[in-house]
Amino acid sequence: MTAVVYTYIGAGGKTTSLFARARQERAAGHRVAVVTTTHMMRPANWFVPAALPEAWQNLWRRDGIIVVGQDGADGKITWPGDSVYRRLCATADIVLVEGDGSRRLPLKVMGPYEPVIPANTSHVYCLAGLFALGQSIKDVCFRWKLLNLEAEAVVTEPVLAYIVEAGCLARIGAWKDKTTVVLNQADDERRQQAGKRILNALSRPGEWTTYPVEMREKK
């Protein structure tokens, strides 16, 4: 397998970040394949069924990006299968993987079988959304109960840092050493400064980022 594989996990703009990376890699002249190891919404563009119909690579040649998966429920797609994944890794330059779900919330705690990271992943990006600051934990964090958090407690900077550290970085084993934290939704100066302080409190390096509304993936 020759492709470089990047896996995106966490919450708060994971799909937007993944497709922004896909467009960036395409602009650099790379052939990009996108898959999910769990499930993700089927995109309006670039979708190729996991059966890989005849001439499936024509879309790749035309657009530079393909999204491959099996059709699932509620407009979602799922893992394309091991053999298809290996084929994509053998023919793509870059493979981008969405490695878990977050119920569209800005924060999450990994469940016991999450995330699902392919063994040939080169680097992992753990995302969290700064939109959660000032909100009640129960309203913005998926699986908050796994950290014994108080439902009505407000997400402060230390709380957000704790959720990322204990809810993600501490739960991904050896992948932690290959992980960069991305704090998304840094939409104004206040959130950007908060993002910098949160990153300084974490055990892994990271960055804050934001995307204009027109780039954000529709839910």
URZILIN-V780869 format. One record per pair of residues at least 12 apart in sequence whose C-alpha atoms are under 6 Angstrom apart, sorted by the first residue. I is the first residue (numbers start at 1). J is the second residue. D is the distance in whole Angstrom. If there is no record, write none. Layout:
i = [I & I]
j = [J & J]
d = [D & D]
//
This chain:
i = [1 & 1 & 2 & 2 & 3 & 3 & 3 & 3 & 4 & 5 & 5 & 5 & 5 & 5 & 6 & 6 & 6 & 6 & 6 & 7 & 7 & 7 & 7 & 8 & 8 & 8 & 8 & 9 & 9 & 9 & 10 & 10 & 11 & 11 & 11 & 11 & 11 & 12 & 12 & 12 & 16 & 16 & 26 & 30 & 31 & 31 & 31 & 32 & 32 & 32 & 32 & 33 & 33 & 33 & 33 & 34 & 34 & 34 & 34 & 35 & 35 & 35 & 36 & 36 & 36 & 36 & 37 & 37 & 38 & 38 & 39 & 39 & 40 & 40 & 41 & 41 & 42 & 42 & 42 & 46 & 46 & 47 & 47 & 47 & 48 & 48 & 49 & 49 & 49 & 50 & 50 & 50 & 50 & 99 & 99 & 99 & 100 & 105 & 106 & 106 & 106 & 106 & 107 & 107 & 108 & 108 & 109 & 109 & 110 & 110 & 123 & 124 & 124 & 125 & 125 & 125 & 126 & 126 & 127 & 127 & 127 & 128 & 129 & 129 & 129 & 130 & 133 & 133 & 134 & 134 & 135 & 135 & 136 & 136 & 136 & 137 & 137 & 137 & 137 & 138 & 161 & 180 & 180 & 181 & 182 & 182 & 182 & 183 & 184 & 184 & 184 & 185 & 186 & 186 & 187 & 195]
j = [89 & 90 & 89 & 90 & 89 & 92 & 93 & 94 & 94 & 94 & 95 & 96 & 121 & 122 & 96 & 121 & 122 & 123 & 124 & 96 & 97 & 98 & 124 & 98 & 99 & 124 & 125 & 99 & 100 & 126 & 126 & 127 & 102 & 106 & 107 & 127 & 128 & 106 & 128 & 129 & 216 & 217 & 64 & 93 & 64 & 92 & 93 & 65 & 92 & 94 & 95 & 65 & 66 & 67 & 95 & 67 & 95 & 96 & 97 & 67 & 68 & 97 & 79 & 97 & 98 & 99 & 79 & 99 & 78 & 100 & 77 & 78 & 76 & 77 & 75 & 76 & 75 & 76 & 77 & 66 & 67 & 66 & 67 & 68 & 67 & 68 & 68 & 69 & 70 & 68 & 69 & 70 & 80 & 115 & 116 & 117 & 115 & 140 & 128 & 129 & 132 & 140 & 128 & 141 & 141 & 142 & 143 & 167 & 167 & 168 & 178 & 178 & 179 & 179 & 180 & 181 & 181 & 182 & 181 & 182 & 183 & 183 & 183 & 184 & 185 & 185 & 155 & 156 & 154 & 155 & 154 & 155 & 152 & 153 & 154 & 151 & 153 & 154 & 155 & 151 & 198 & 205 & 206 & 206 & 206 & 207 & 208 & 208 & 208 & 209 & 210 & 210 & 209 & 210 & 210 & 208]
d = [5 & 5 & 6 & 5 & 5 & 5 & 5 & 5 & 5 & 6 & 5 & 6 & 5 & 5 & 5 & 6 & 6 & 5 & 6 & 6 & 5 & 6 & 5 & 5 & 6 & 6 & 5 & 5 & 6 & 5 & 5 & 5 & 5 & 5 & 5 & 5 & 5 & 4 & 5 & 4 & 5 & 5 & 6 & 6 & 5 & 5 & 5 & 5 & 6 & 5 & 6 & 6 & 5 & 6 & 5 & 5 & 6 & 5 & 6 & 6 & 6 & 5 & 5 & 5 & 5 & 6 & 5 & 5 & 6 & 6 & 5 & 4 & 5 & 6 & 6 & 4 & 6 & 5 & 6 & 5 & 6 & 6 & 5 & 6 & 6 & 5 & 6 & 6 & 6 & 6 & 5 & 5 & 5 & 6 & 5 & 6 & 5 & 5 & 6 & 4 & 6 & 6 & 5 & 4 & 5 & 4 & 5 & 4 & 6 & 6 & 5 & 6 & 5 & 6 & 5 & 6 & 5 & 6 & 6 & 5 & 6 & 5 & 6 & 5 & 6 & 5 & 5 & 6 & 6 & 5 & 5 & 6 & 5 & 6 & 5 & 5 & 6 & 6 & 6 & 5 & 6 & 6 & 5 & 4 & 6 & 5 & 6 & 5 & 6 & 5 & 5 & 5 & 6 & 5 & 6 & 6]
//
